Amino acid sequence: MKAVILAGGLGTRLLPLTKKTPKPMLLLGKKPILEHLIDWNKKNGVKSIVLCVSHLRKTIEDYFEDGKRFGVNIEYAISNKPLATAGQLKTAEEFIDDTFVCMYGDSIFNFSLRNMIKQHKTKKAFVTMGLNEYKTNLEYGVIDISKTGKVLNWEEKPEIKANVNMGCYVMEPNVFSLIPKNKPYGMDDVIKRAMNKKKIVTGFITKNGFIDIGNKESYKQATQNYITKFGKKA
């Protein structure tokens, strides 16, 4: 099985950190985010990697080369312009001929990918989405009212729960037929198209979760959390 890692984003929300360094190559501890992702795939038995690269791609290619130094095999799918998540995935089509894993290159995952792949095959799914049980508290009081406007209940700063997308998927190769070529296209559009075509889309829910690195604040928080959990030498 292969893993496709989307590593071609511009990382504009992390400027100026990403002016000369692609977002997946920002350090988390002593390693780039992308190296942590490759290590996680290897730990879960996936040792064939396709890196979808674009922005500052030479930095990534020079660091990882063919992957042998990291105990994996790495191939590169290259685009010359931003294509959003699914559009970038489309560039890897020529490398895929069987069930594969796809993930965003700006997150650190902490769950069993093996179990997710196993569930995908058991359910004979077209796409399996990695979902995290997310909890947060609203900052406001929530008021329930009747159809006539009568106040029925007041709950101050309630906790809400939701299953959120982690940006990790197990997919069947036919998913590429749902993605236009050389055009920016979102992964949400692909999933919606799949459901409209009555394809089996399932969710793999985990509480272990992930570290999302989308902006400077989340990167700072992720770095602090990582050091707290693993120490400065990790």
N, C-alpha and C positions, 0 to 999 in steps of 0.2 A: 504493500500500500504506500501511496505517496501523500505527502503533505504539501499543500500550496500555501505559502505565506505571502500575504500582500504587504510589500515593503516599499511601495513607490510613492507614498503620499508626500505632499509638500511640507507638512508640519508647520503651517503658518501660525497656529496658535501658540507655538513654542519659540517663536522668534524672540531674541536673536540667537537662541541656542541652536537652531536648525539652519542658520544661514550658511554654514560650511559643513554641517554634519546632518545626514539624514536622520529623521526621528528614530527609526529602529536601531540606530547605532549610538544613541545616547546611553551613557553608562547607568547601570543599576547595580550598585556595589562595584565590583571590579570588572564586570562584563557588560557588553552592550545588551540592550533589551533583546535583540535578535538572537544572540548567542544563548540566552536563557531559554528562548522559545525552541531553538534547535535541540538543546539539551533535554527539554521536556518531551519533545517528540521522540527522541532517541530512547529516553527512559520508558516510554510507552510503546516501544517496539516499532516506531516509524523512522526508518533510517534513509529514506529517499525523499529529498526535499526539492521543491521548485520554488525559487524566490522570484516573485514578480517585482521588478525594479524599474525605476525611472529617474526620479530626482536624485542627483548626486550618486548615481548608481555605482560609479567606479570605486567609491569608498567601501561599499558593501562587497563588490566583486574582489577587490584587492585583499580584503580582510579574510573572507571565507574561501576564496578560490573554488576548488572542486569539492571541498568539504572533508577530504581525507584526514586532515589534521584534527577534525572534530568527530571522527568516527562515523561520518554519514556521506552520502553522495548528493551533491548539489548541482542543479541545473538552473539556468537563468532565463526567465521570460521577460522581454524588454519592451517597454513602451516609451514613446518620445513625448508624451503629453499626459496630463492628469486625466484619468478615466473613471474616477470614483471606485467604489469597492468591487462591484460586479464587473464593470468594464475592465478593471485591472485583472480580475480573475480570468476573463475571456482570453487574455494573452497567453495563458498557460494551457490552452486547449490541446495544442499539438503534443504536449507531454503526458496527457492523461488518457488512459484507455480502460480504467476500472474504477471501482469505488475509491474515493479519496477524501482526505481531510483538507479543509480550508480554514484559515484563521487570519485575523488582522495582526499586523506586525508591530502594534503599539500596546500590547497587553501582555501580562504575565498570568498564566493559568495555573490553578492549583486543584485539579481534580483528576479523576481517572479517565484518560482518553481511551484506554483499552475498553472500559465498561461502556463508554459512549458508542464506540464502534460496534461492540457486541450487541447493544440494544438496537442500533440501526439495522444490523443484519437480521436480528430476530424478528423485528417488526416489518422487515422488507420495505423500509422507507425509501422515499426518493431523496428527501433531505431530512437530516436530524439537526436541530438547533441546540446549541449549548445555552442553557438558561440558568441564571443565578437567582436564588430566593433573596430578594432585596427588601430591606425594611428601612423606613425613614419616618420621621415625625413632621407633620405639617406645622407651619409656624403660626397658624391661625386657628381660631375656634370654628368648628364646623357645625352649622345649624341645619337641622332637618325641618322642613315645613310641609304642610298638607297642600292639597290642590287649592284650598281656599285661602292659603297664606298663613294659616295658624302655625305658630312655632311648636314643634313636637319634641325637639331634643336639642341640647347644646353639648357638644363634646369638645373640650378644650385641647388643642394641639394633639390630635389623635395620631396613633401609629398606623401607617398604611403599609400594605405588603403587595408586592408584585413580582412576577417572574420577568427579569430583564435579559435582553440579548447580550451575550458575552462576546460575540464576534468569533465564534468557533463553530464549525459545521462539519458534518459528514455528509457527503453528496455522491450521487450517481453521475456518471459522465454525461448523461443526456441533459443535465442541467445547462450545459453550454448552448443548447439549442434555444434556450429562453433568453439569451444575452446577445444584444446587437454587437457587431464587431466595430472596433475603433470608435466607440462612442461612450461618453460618460454615462454610467448606469449604476443605480444603487442596488445593494443586496436586498433591500426591502421590496423593490419592484420585482426581483426574481422570485422571491418567496410568494408574493401575492399572485404572480402569474402561474406558479406551480399549483397553488391552491385552487385558482380558477379553472385549471385544467384537471382538477380532481386527483392530483398527485398526492401521495401520502407524505405529509410533512409532520414530523413528530418533534417533541421537545425532550431533551435530557436535562433534568433538573438537579442542580447541586447546591449545597450550602457552602462548600469550600470556597467557591467563587474565583475571583480574579482581581488583578490590579490593572486598572485602566489608566493609561497615560495619555491624556488628550490635550492638556494645557500646562502652563508653567506651575500652577498651583497643584494640580494632580501629580505632576512629576516630582515636585518637592515632597508631597505627602507620601508618594510611593517610595521614594528614596529613604525617607525617615522610617517608614513601616518595614522596608526591607532590611535596613540596618538593625532595627530593633529585633527582628525575627532571626536573622542569620548572622549578624555581626559585620563589622567593616571589612573583613577579609574575604567575604563570600563573593 
